[in-house]
Amino acid sequence: MAEQLPGATQKLALLIDADNVRADFLPIIIREASTIGRVVIRRVYGHFASSAMNQWQPLLHSHALTPVHVPPAAVGKNATDMKLAIEAMDMLHEKGLDGFCIASSDSDFTTLASRIREDGLVVYGFGEQKSTKPYVAACDRFFYCDLLLAEERQEKNDGPAAKAAKQPAKSAPRLPRDEIFAAIEDVSGDDGWAHLGPVGQILFKRMPDFDPRNYGFRKLVDLMETVAGVEVRRVDLEAGGRAVMIRLKVK
């Protein structure tokens, strides 16, 4: 499950580019979007008269999606992208939304994401690792659905022992060690120790696509315990409960 961001009751619009998103990503998209906030609009765009949309048909009712049929335009023009962008701008000014979830790996949505953020709304992107860096950077958070789906399937197939010794998949992105070290230094106290929560918040803000699950770990603390050069400890709090503290190992 995604790290829950502030404003979990925020009203969101989910706009899916069915020409550019695999149908088997939909449960992941719905789950993550629903964790972030309340999805009040759910629309999927595509040429529904095409056989390519057959995989989406049974999902419309089961996930309460509103299909938006977009006939193909002139050669070389992406009518689906244009229709989605136009309706997004209408919603931006008329629906009283707090944010948008854009499901597509198409870099054409970079400008749309940037424009929405200019109006102070939050943008969550859902796509694959092939998404361009500018598009990912234009979002507040970006979820790699291909990595999350692969992680889920691996967990279902692995036994308890395999899960305990699990390593990041070969397709996983490079672990951002320098960024992790910098985040720890930025929030650490005079003794070098930092609370895990604020470190995670900085990482999510600086890297929209940062997610422990991309590297094969369910929780941020599990990832940190494998990072060379980082020390993790759990401390008891006077008010009860425990806190996770981390610091850069002293050389």
C-alpha positions as CSV (number, residue, x, y, z in Angstrom):
1,M,0.0,0.0,0.0
2,A,1.2,3.5,-0.8
3,E,2.4,5.8,1.9
4,Q,-0.6,7.9,2.8
5,L,-0.2,11.6,2.0
6,P,-1.7,14.5,3.9
7,G,-5.3,15.2,2.9
8,A,-6.6,11.6,2.7
9,T,-10.1,12.9,2.3
10,Q,-9.2,15.0,-0.8
11,K,-11.6,14.8,-3.8
12,L,-9.9,13.3,-6.8
13,A,-10.6,12.8,-10.5
14,L,-9.2,9.6,-12.0
15,L,-8.6,10.0,-15.8
16,I,-7.4,6.9,-17.6
17,D,-5.8,6.9,-21.1
18,A,-6.9,3.4,-22.2
19,D,-4.8,3.7,-25.3
20,N,-1.7,3.8,-23.1
21,V,-2.5,1.9,-20.0
22,R,-2.8,-1.9,-19.6
23,A,-6.1,-3.1,-18.3
24,D,-4.5,-5.3,-15.7
25,F,-3.1,-2.2,-14.0
26,L,-6.5,-1.0,-13.1
27,P,-6.9,-2.7,-9.6
28,I,-3.5,-1.2,-8.6
29,I,-4.6,2.2,-9.9
30,I,-7.9,2.1,-8.1
31,R,-6.3,0.8,-4.8
32,E,-3.6,3.5,-4.7
33,A,-5.9,6.3,-5.7
34,S,-8.4,5.3,-3.1
35,T,-5.7,5.2,-0.4
36,I,-4.7,8.8,-1.3
37,G,-8.3,10.2,-1.3
38,R,-11.9,9.9,-2.4
39,V,-12.1,9.3,-6.1
40,V,-15.3,11.1,-7.1
41,I,-14.8,11.0,-10.9
42,R,-13.6,7.9,-12.7
43,R,-13.3,8.1,-16.5
44,V,-11.6,6.0,-19.0
45,Y,-10.9,7.3,-22.5
46,G,-10.4,5.4,-25.7
47,H,-11.9,4.2,-29.1
48,F,-14.3,1.8,-27.6
49,A,-15.5,0.5,-31.0
50,S,-12.0,-0.9,-31.4
51,S,-11.2,-4.6,-30.5
52,A,-8.2,-3.2,-28.5
53,M,-10.7,-2.0,-25.9
54,N,-12.3,-5.4,-25.3
55,Q,-10.1,-6.0,-22.2
56,W,-11.6,-2.8,-20.7
57,Q,-15.3,-3.7,-21.3
58,P,-15.8,-6.0,-18.3
59,L,-14.0,-3.6,-16.0
60,L,-16.3,-0.7,-16.6
61,H,-19.1,-1.9,-14.3
62,S,-16.9,-3.7,-11.7
63,H,-14.9,-0.6,-11.0
64,A,-17.6,2.0,-11.7
65,L,-15.8,3.6,-14.6
66,T,-17.4,6.0,-17.0
67,P,-16.3,5.2,-20.6
68,V,-15.6,8.2,-22.9
69,H,-15.7,7.0,-26.5
70,V,-13.2,8.9,-28.6
71,P,-13.3,8.2,-32.4
72,P,-9.9,8.3,-34.1
73,A,-9.0,11.7,-35.5
74,A,-6.7,12.5,-38.4
75,V,-3.6,10.4,-38.9
76,G,-0.8,11.5,-36.5
77,K,-3.2,13.1,-34.0
78,N,-4.0,11.5,-30.7
79,A,-7.6,12.2,-30.2
80,T,-7.7,10.4,-26.8
81,D,-5.0,12.6,-25.3
82,M,-6.7,15.8,-26.5
83,K,-10.1,14.7,-25.2
84,L,-8.7,13.8,-21.8
85,A,-6.8,17.1,-21.5
86,I,-9.8,19.2,-22.5
87,E,-12.1,17.5,-20.0
88,A,-9.4,17.8,-17.3
89,M,-9.3,21.6,-17.8
90,D,-13.1,21.7,-17.6
91,M,-13.0,19.8,-14.3
92,L,-10.2,22.0,-13.0
93,H,-12.5,25.0,-13.0
94,E,-15.9,23.5,-12.4
95,K,-15.8,20.4,-10.1
96,G,-14.2,21.7,-6.9
97,L,-11.5,19.0,-6.9
98,D,-8.4,18.7,-4.8
99,G,-6.3,16.7,-7.2
100,F,-6.1,14.5,-10.3
101,C,-4.9,11.0,-11.0
102,I,-3.7,10.7,-14.5
103,A,-3.1,7.1,-15.7
104,S,-0.9,7.1,-18.7
105,S,2.8,6.7,-19.7
106,D,2.4,9.2,-22.5
107,S,4.8,12.2,-22.1
108,D,2.1,14.4,-23.8
109,F,0.5,14.8,-20.4
110,T,3.6,16.6,-19.0
111,T,2.1,20.0,-19.8
112,L,-1.3,19.0,-18.4
113,A,0.2,17.9,-15.1
114,S,2.2,21.1,-14.8
115,R,-0.8,23.2,-15.6
116,I,-2.9,21.5,-13.0
117,R,-0.2,22.0,-10.4
118,E,0.0,25.7,-11.2
119,D,-3.6,26.0,-10.0
120,G,-2.6,24.5,-6.7
121,L,-4.0,21.0,-7.2
122,V,-2.1,17.8,-6.6
123,V,-1.3,15.5,-9.5
124,Y,-0.7,11.7,-9.1
125,G,0.7,9.9,-12.1
126,F,0.2,6.2,-12.9
127,G,2.3,4.6,-15.7
128,E,5.2,2.4,-16.5
129,Q,9.0,2.8,-16.1
130,K,9.1,3.9,-19.8
131,S,7.5,7.2,-18.7
132,T,9.8,10.2,-19.3
133,K,11.6,12.0,-16.5
134,P,9.9,15.4,-17.3
135,Y,6.5,13.8,-17.1
136,V,7.3,12.1,-13.8
137,A,8.8,15.3,-12.4
138,A,5.6,17.2,-13.3
139,C,3.6,15.0,-10.9
140,D,3.6,15.2,-7.1
141,R,3.7,11.4,-6.9
142,F,4.2,8.9,-9.6
143,F,3.4,5.2,-9.3
144,Y,5.1,2.6,-11.6
145,C,2.3,0.2,-12.1
146,D,4.5,-2.4,-13.9
147,L,6.8,-2.6,-10.9
148,L,3.9,-2.8,-8.4
149,L,2.1,-5.5,-10.4
150,A,5.4,-7.5,-10.7
151,E,5.9,-7.1,-6.9
152,E,2.3,-8.4,-6.2
153,R,2.7,-11.4,-8.4
154,Q,6.0,-12.3,-6.9
155,E,4.6,-12.1,-3.4
156,K,1.8,-14.5,-4.3
157,N,4.3,-17.0,-5.7
158,D,6.9,-16.8,-3.0
159,G,6.9,-18.7,0.3
160,P,7.7,-17.1,3.6
161,A,11.4,-18.0,3.4
162,A,11.7,-16.5,-0.1
163,K,10.0,-13.3,1.0
164,A,12.4,-12.9,3.9
165,A,15.4,-13.2,1.7
166,K,13.9,-11.3,-1.2
167,Q,16.1,-9.0,-3.3
168,P,15.0,-6.2,-5.6
169,A,14.0,-7.3,-9.1
170,K,16.6,-6.9,-11.9
171,S,14.1,-4.5,-13.5
172,A,14.0,-2.3,-10.4
173,P,15.3,1.3,-10.7
174,R,18.6,2.3,-9.2
175,L,18.4,2.8,-5.4
176,P,18.9,6.6,-4.8
177,R,21.6,6.2,-2.1
178,D,22.9,9.8,-2.5
179,E,19.4,11.2,-2.1
180,I,18.7,9.0,0.9
181,F,21.9,10.1,2.6
182,A,21.1,13.8,1.9
183,A,17.6,13.4,3.3
184,I,19.0,11.9,6.5
185,E,21.5,14.7,6.9
186,D,18.9,17.3,6.3
187,V,16.6,16.3,9.2
188,S,19.1,14.7,11.7
189,G,19.8,16.2,15.1
190,D,23.2,17.0,16.6
191,D,23.7,13.4,17.4
192,G,23.2,12.4,13.8
193,W,19.9,10.5,14.4
194,A,16.7,11.3,12.5
195,H,13.1,10.1,12.7
196,L,12.3,7.9,9.7
197,G,9.0,9.7,9.0
198,P,10.4,13.1,8.1
199,V,13.2,11.4,6.1
200,G,10.5,9.6,4.1
201,Q,8.5,12.8,3.6
202,I,11.6,14.6,2.1
203,L,12.3,11.6,-0.3
204,F,8.7,11.6,-1.5
205,K,8.7,15.4,-2.1
206,R,12.1,15.4,-3.9
207,M,11.5,12.2,-6.0
208,P,7.8,11.8,-7.2
209,D,8.5,8.2,-8.2
210,F,10.2,7.1,-5.0
211,D,8.4,4.1,-3.5
212,P,10.0,1.4,-1.3
213,R,7.9,-1.2,-3.3
214,N,9.8,-0.3,-6.5
215,Y,12.8,-1.9,-4.9
216,G,11.1,-4.9,-3.5
217,F,10.2,-3.7,0.0
218,R,6.7,-3.2,1.5
219,K,7.8,-0.5,4.0
220,L,10.4,2.2,4.1
221,V,12.1,0.9,7.2
222,D,12.6,-2.5,5.5
223,L,14.4,-0.7,2.6
224,M,16.6,1.4,5.0
225,E,17.8,-1.7,6.8
226,T,19.4,-2.9,3.6
227,V,21.1,0.4,2.6
228,A,24.8,0.2,3.2
229,G,26.0,3.1,5.3
230,V,22.7,3.6,7.1
231,E,22.1,2.5,10.7
232,V,18.5,1.8,11.9
233,R,17.3,1.4,15.5
234,R,13.9,1.3,17.2
235,V,13.4,3.2,20.4
236,D,10.6,3.1,23.1
237,L,8.7,6.3,23.5
238,E,7.7,7.6,27.0
239,A,4.1,8.0,25.8
240,G,4.1,4.4,24.6
241,G,4.8,2.9,21.2
242,R,8.0,2.8,19.3
243,A,9.8,5.1,16.9
244,V,12.2,4.2,14.1
245,M,15.4,6.3,14.1
246,I,18.1,6.2,11.4
247,R,21.5,7.8,10.9
248,L,24.5,7.6,8.6
249,K,27.0,5.1,10.0
250,V,30.0,6.7,11.7
251,K,33.1,5.9,9.8
